[in-house]
């Protein structure tokens, strides 16, 4: 079973609208060493306080800077020289905890504080920890798919010009880590990383599995790969992959094990398969779940053991995952957004003829399966729970602090990345061992031993061990006041003209020639204020994609403005209340989806005023709140008469400056309209707002009639993080 890495889905704190960096309580020792806190508040990523250390050079404020704490934005389990290593990544670089030597060291560390702190990108690591795969960003919305050896750092480019993602890497490792399956330009390929690194791998054209995306394939075990092509399901023996690739055009794509009653769309559908490839679960359009029993060497239709769409009237579905127990029966985990609450809910269901719910967890992150597939870990708030995947008995639990991410070390030990510390827990033990601190409220030197002491919360202190890079619990309880000077230097926090910083640390020499310099030159550099961009979400008459949008806005703590059409309010009152309850700005898109500029339709000022008023009333009856006084006509089709009428009714008209839209369908493309895929739209939108120094970006909610292979809302994470990477501040329309 693959080691799965779990991340919190909506645990970000309430943050300011953009990045703000500040320095706190610098303390200088008699040895010209300085420790201090860097508080990095940001939108789009985690906000936390990090411990930094600087050694001042003789008679000069110049220094060598080093980060001592390690926040677990992402964690992976690697293998170096066949020994387990926990890799911890965040905005400052990459640190590794070596289990065999019980030590931590940074392998990559930025020389300065990054001014852009978007989400740390995902890695897909092999189960043996010898390889990692990731996307290296090379364009506005694209990147290169890279395979890298964890022992030699050798990098191999598998594909260029691939759609970038902050959510997943389009690859799937075999359970034993020997084979990698990857997506490239509408086809699926495989490779042996070892053979590829030694230069003895077959040409890529002989390693093609078939057409589709990474969603078209799934490993059953290290012995079998299952591949779906349209209606047909195939099983491929891993030992016959090279034969399949070489003769795919002649002998097909493996052994047929069944036919589907519908066409599998690899852009929107996913599937999961049991270890023996005798069962599979398909999720259509992320909301219709069907449990099939496969056949033996047959093209007949497979038996359906369970089939049901997600139809909970109390919550929308934002995410899901399927895993299997020892009997080969599927378990479905659902992440739900309740209509009457802002807290995420997790539900666990056993699928079958008599499907039943076995677990409900509030505010839960993704489940993480143990390597042997027998245990599953869930974290909710400050507690990590371990369950037996077969009986659903709770095996153990541990609390202490807000959990960010977890990764299994082995079947009995798990690493817990929290907002204060990273711990190593032997499942079942009362306590866990602290590896390092994640963040701290204050830091200072011990007045007797000169050891570095950090306080993560009132009364909880740790001292730093420079020999192994770890932090260990400290019994020091004395009240210590940070020293501002030591006879050679004085350190203090002062003002700065840089709008991205709240202050700066300055170092002043007290001997020889007096010089005052900032500890970080970048902290006092004059910079222009960030340009503002408003994300507009247009809700016409379809709610598909809304859970994804709300989940992403919440996860990244991004504001958004929803323009609601009357048809949407009438059809989806629960979803409208959900938007309002989550605190998003709501504006008007008239009471009907009709194109107001059509020649066959007579529009006057009275009609516009009455239509806007009706939308106000329906929104108030639904939510008990008022719409903001911004509006735009359906599809942004307007004219001076319409806009003047809205102005006279008290509304300000919001227009889209973008030439192309994300609601152009394939049918409209055949009629002459320009169709752009999500990456093309993102590139065009970003180029335009860079040229205009800000503006609005419209995103259509739902699936338009006429069809689109991919919708922009499916890549909302990419759009948000691309804007943050480009240093824009995301705001509501009212702040724009």
Buried (B, 14 or more C-beta within 10 A) or exposed (E): BBBBBBBBBBBBEEBEBBBBBBBBBBBBBEEBBBBBBBBBBBBBBBBBBBBBBBBBEEBBBBBEBEBBBBBBBBBBBBBBEEEBBBBBBBBBBBBBBBBEEEBBEBEEEEEEBBBBBBBBBBBBBBBBBBBBBBBBBEBBBBBBBBBBBBBEEEEBEBBBEBBBBBEEBBBBBBBBBBBBBBBBEEBBBBBBBBEBBEEEBBEBEBBBBBEBBBBBBBBBBBBBBBBBBBBBBBBBEBEBBBEBBBEBEEEBBBBBBBBBEEEBBBEBBBBBBBBEBBBBBBBBBBBBBBBBEBBEEEEEEBEEBBBEEBEEEEBBBBBBBBBBBEEEBBBBBBBBBBBEBBEBBBBBBBBEEEBEEEBEBEBBBBBBBBBEBBBBBBBBBBBBBBBEBBEBEEBBBBEBBBBBBBBBBBBBBBBBBBBBBBBBBBBEEEEBBBBBBBBBBBBBBBBEEEBBBBBBEEEBBBBBBEEBBBBBEBEBEEEBEBBEEBEBBBBBBEEBEBEBBBBBBBBBBEEEEEEEBBBBEBBBBEEEEBBBBBBBBBBBBBBBBBBBBBBBBBBBBBBBBBBBBBBBBEBBBBBBBBBBBBEBBBBBBBBBBBEBBEEEEEBEBEBBBEBBBBBBEBBEEBBEEEBBBBBBBBBBEBEEBBBEBBEEBEBBBBEBEBEEBBBBBEBBBEEEEEBBBBBBBBBBBBEBBBEEEBBBBBBBBBBBEBEBEBBBBBBBBBBBBBBBBBBBBBBBBBEB
